[in-house]
Amino acid sequence: MSSKILIIGAGGQIGSELTTKLREIYGQSNVIASDINTRNLELVNSGPFEIIDAKNFNAIKDCCKNYEIDTVYLMAALLSATGEKYPMEAWDLNMNSLFHVLNLAKGGTIKKVYWPSSIAVFGPTTPKEFTPQHTICEPTTVYGITKQVGERWCEYYHNKYGVDVRSLRYPGIISHKTMPGGGTTDYAVEIYHEAIKHGKYECFLSENTSLPMMFMDDAIKATIDLMQASAEDLTIRSSYNLSAISFTPKNIYESIKSRIPEFEITYQPDFRQAIANSWPSSIDDTIARHDWSWQHSFDLDAMTDTMLNELKKKYQ
Ligand code: SER
């Protein structure tokens, strides 16, 4: 199982925890972290680190050659809310970084690619409940468009050029280590921080907005399980539906309030409400559960316990 891995966008919410886990599994020196800046000091100091702009093909290629990389996890992206503010930047980063990595795989420089997609590929015309793998995808956000098009290209590179690319449609991911940035599901992380720090939270989504979500440990496990699955078992080369829990701001508020009775919430929906309204509230991930035995572990209350315990330690 020897592998030399490059993570692009390793300083981000998912990238940072993925790096830690991959270093545990494959050994520190076999996992090269990269990002456009060195802000995440823990990451920079815990193993090989390179400054790489995901839009720079030569920088990625040189790094892959220098370290004899065989597997790339491309975690750099502009998310849904930021993408609405900077549409061309989102298109430029999300699409070109993917082409760079797919082309390196096509050319034989690397052997395997992981690229995250999202529930943002779905849109207002998609069935909202228990959204199937194969369904109407008419995304209304720039981010969603980049992910949908990216999925098509992943499948195309697999079918035409035999590229071993694997992907998951992540729901909103909740974690206590690195903050998410610029997503519509970010409220579900902010709420825990604010509950501990200030005992109150103003939510930018309305109380009954139900969205698919997942605790970080489950998301990391799903990612690594998919990458370790044998190629013959995989029937989806665009991106797998992936699901764990669905909840509303009111549900998460109640889960926190049962542990912090004085916690208060107010609702002040902004432009992100329209994005959330266009997404499903729950996802059918039967194919992932079948193909590579995907199973999640954390429900809302288990996640709340872990989040509050960890954040209490952090802020003390
Ligand atoms: N968490 C992402 C977002 O809100 C969805 O993939 O943009």
Residues whose N, C-alpha, C, O or C-beta is under 5 A from the ligand:
A	BS01	LIG	L79 S80 A81 S118 I119 Y170 P171 G172 I173 G182 G183 T184 T185
